[in-house]
Amino acid sequence: MTRRIYEFECSEGHVTERFIDESERTTECAECGIPAGRVVSPVTSVLDPISGTYPGATMKWARYRQQKIQQERKENRE
């Protein structure tokens, strides 16, 4: 028996989450008490427009690049 968090929606439009056995397809609505069916929720993910990876990856690369440039300039002056 594997338990997971699923979203359920009743015919009145109430959406609730339940920690329930994965074989369960319906449950009672927490707001109105009528049967609610399991719904598939969209996954929200945001990718960086430049690198195509997760946000912050480009900023991390830019900071690292600036540090390397400063280090190289310092070495060239010596």
C-alpha positions in Angstrom: 0.0 0.0 0.0 1.6 3.3 -1.2 0.1 6.5 0.1 0.6 9.8 -1.8 -0.9 13.3 -1.9 -3.6 13.7 -4.6 -6.0 16.4 -5.6 -9.7 15.7 -5.7 -12.4 17.8 -7.3 -16.2 17.5 -6.7 -19.0 18.5 -9.1 -19.4 21.8 -7.2 -15.8 22.8 -8.1 -14.2 22.4 -4.7 -10.6 21.2 -4.9 -9.0 19.4 -2.0 -5.8 17.5 -1.4 -5.6 14.2 0.5 -2.8 11.9 1.6 -4.4 8.7 0.4 -3.7 5.2 -0.9 -2.8 5.4 -4.6 -5.5 2.9 -5.6 -8.3 5.3 -4.4 -10.0 7.2 -7.2 -12.7 9.0 -5.2 -13.1 10.5 -1.8 -15.6 12.7 0.1 -15.3 16.4 -0.5 -14.1 18.2 2.6 -16.4 21.2 1.9 -19.7 19.8 0.8 -19.4 16.0 1.5 -20.3 14.8 -2.0 -18.0 12.4 -3.9 -14.9 14.0 -5.4 -12.8 12.4 -8.2 -9.0 12.5 -8.5 -7.7 15.0 -10.9 -4.3 15.3 -12.7 -2.6 18.5 -11.6 -0.3 20.4 -14.0 3.4 20.6 -13.0 4.7 24.1 -12.8 8.3 24.5 -13.9 10.2 27.6 -15.0 13.3 27.4 -17.2 15.8 30.1 -17.7 15.3 31.7 -21.2 19.0 31.9 -21.9 20.5 28.6 -20.7 17.4 26.4 -20.7 18.1 25.2 -17.2 16.5 26.2 -13.9 16.4 29.9 -12.9 19.6 31.1 -11.3 21.9 29.0 -13.5 22.7 31.8 -15.8 23.2 34.2 -12.9 25.5 31.7 -11.2 27.5 31.3 -14.5 27.7 35.1 -14.9 29.0 35.6 -11.3 31.6 32.8 -11.8 32.6 34.3 -15.2 33.1 37.8 -13.6 35.3 36.3 -10.8 37.4 34.5 -13.4 37.8 37.7 -15.5 38.9 39.7 -12.4 41.3 36.9 -11.4 42.9 36.9 -14.9 43.2 40.7 -14.9 44.9 40.6 -11.5 47.3 37.9 -12.7 48.1 39.9 -15.9 49.0 43.0 -13.9 51.5 41.2 -11.7 
